[in-house]
Amino acid sequence: MNTELLKMIPVLPSANIARDVSWYKEQAGFEAWFFDDMYAVLYRENLVIHLQWHAGTESDPLNGGSVIRIAVKEIEPLFNEFVQRGTVSADSFKRGTPWETNEFGFFDLNRNAVFIMEDI
């Protein structure tokens, strides 16, 4: 079976997740599907925006670049391809995240994070 590429999802920095979830609901009509202090998933029809905590510090998860998420169907063949390419290690696959995905990720040469994910 082959992996089917479905959509690309921007991950935007946020200094205050709860504040920004409220803003996106009130000002842009997005609903939160999931959020905590560090991360949010917002939907409006077929549009998806993710927010990730960003403080500009050394421990900041967004320190160094941007983030994108690529949604796929049947993630494991693509994961195996990226392991064979040496892009990711065999133990980097995250199965059953709290936000109900299977996923893996890597950084490009400019420290942009690329996450490949499938909904479960």
Residue pairs with C-beta under 8 A, 6 or more apart in sequence:
1 74
1 77
2 74
2 77
3 72
3 73
3 74
3 75
3 76
3 77
3 78
4 72
4 73
4 74
5 70
5 71
5 72
6 71
6 72
6 73
7 48
7 70
7 71
8 68
8 69
8 70
8 71
9 48
9 49
9 50
9 68
9 69
9 70
9 71
10 49
10 50
10 67
10 68
10 69
11 50
11 51
11 52
11 62
11 66
11 67
11 68
11 69
11 113
11 115
12 49
12 50
12 51
12 52
13 51
13 52
13 53
13 54
13 62
14 20
14 40
14 51
14 52
14 53
14 54
15 53
15 54
15 55
17 35
17 36
17 37
17 38
17 39
17 40
17 51
17 53
18 35
18 37
20 40
20 51
21 32
21 35
21 40
21 42
21 51
24 30
24 32
24 42
24 49
24 51
25 31
25 32
28 44
29 44
30 42
30 43
30 44
30 47
30 49
31 42
31 43
31 44
32 40
32 41
32 42
33 41
33 42
33 43
34 40
34 41
34 98
34 99
34 100
35 41
35 51
37 53
38 52
38 53
38 61
39 50
39 51
39 52
39 53
39 99
40 50
40 51
41 48
41 50
41 99
42 48
42 49
42 50
42 51
50 67
50 69
52 61
52 62
52 67
53 60
53 61
53 62
54 60
54 61
54 62
56 63
57 63
62 113
64 107
64 111
65 107
65 108
65 110
65 111
65 112
65 113
66 112
66 113
67 112
67 113
67 114
67 115
68 112
68 113
68 114
68 115
69 103
69 115
69 116
69 117
70 114
70 115
70 116
70 117
71 117
71 118
71 119
72 78
72 116
72 117
72 118
73 118
74 118
75 102
75 103
75 104
75 116
75 117
75 118
78 116
79 88
79 93
79 104
79 116
82 88
82 104
82 106
82 116
83 89
83 90
87 106
88 104
88 105
88 106
92 104
92 105
92 106
93 102
93 103
93 104
94 101
94 102
94 103
94 104
95 102
96 102
96 120
97 103
100 119
100 120
101 117
101 118
101 119
101 120
102 117
102 118
102 120
103 115
103 116
103 117
103 118
104 115
104 116
105 113
105 114
105 115
105 116
106 113
106 114
107 113
107 114
108 114
